[in-house]
Amino acid sequence: MDDGGSRPLDTLNQSRNKTVMVDLKNGTRYVGKLRAFDIHINTVLADAEEHYNGELKRKLGTVFIRGDTITIISPA
């Protein structure tokens, strides 16, 4: 059975160029296309939107998110 890769980074790599939701420790959520990430899960999103308390706060374009601030990355 192919689970898409046995390592977390393999699974994350399958989401590259797809829309993901990234939740941060401070309660902010970013939604955008996953462009890049590294072993520290520092992440680059394109066409990103910032959401807080379920509300769209602003459209940001390309953003860099520090991996140590992320709690969850999931497909949108």
C-alpha positions in Angstrom: 0.0 0.0 0.0 1.4 3.4 -1.0 0.9 5.9 1.9 2.5 8.7 -0.1 5.8 8.4 1.7 6.9 7.1 5.0 8.3 10.4 6.3 6.5 13.6 7.2 8.5 15.7 4.7 7.5 13.2 1.9 3.8 13.8 2.8 4.3 17.6 2.9 6.1 17.4 -0.5 2.9 16.0 -2.0 1.2 19.2 -1.1 3.7 21.4 -2.9 1.9 23.8 -5.3 -1.4 22.9 -3.7 -3.5 25.1 -1.4 -2.8 24.4 2.3 -3.9 25.9 5.6 -1.2 26.8 8.1 -2.2 27.4 11.7 0.1 29.2 14.0 0.6 29.2 17.8 -0.9 32.7 18.0 -4.2 31.6 16.5 -3.6 33.1 13.0 -4.3 30.9 10.0 -2.7 31.4 6.6 -4.2 29.9 3.4 -2.1 29.8 0.3 -0.3 27.6 -2.2 2.7 25.8 -0.7 5.7 26.8 -2.7 8.6 25.6 -0.5 9.7 24.3 2.9 12.8 23.1 4.6 13.7 20.6 7.3 12.7 23.1 10.0 9.3 23.5 8.3 10.1 27.1 7.5 7.4 27.6 4.8 6.8 29.8 1.8 3.2 30.3 0.6 2.1 32.1 -2.5 -1.2 33.9 -2.9 -1.5 33.8 0.9 -4.5 35.1 2.9 -4.3 35.8 6.6 -7.3 34.7 8.7 -8.0 35.3 12.4 -11.1 34.1 14.3 -12.5 32.7 11.1 -12.3 36.1 9.3 -10.2 37.1 6.3 -8.0 39.9 7.6 -5.8 40.6 4.6 -4.4 39.2 1.3 -0.6 39.1 1.5 0.7 37.5 -1.7 4.0 35.6 -0.9 4.8 35.0 2.7 7.6 33.2 4.7 6.5 31.5 7.9 9.0 30.4 10.5 8.6 26.7 11.2 8.7 27.0 15.0 5.5 29.1 14.9 3.4 26.5 13.1 1.1 24.1 14.8 -0.7 22.5 11.9 -0.3 22.3 8.1 -3.3 20.7 6.3 -4.7 20.5 2.8 -7.3 23.3 2.3 
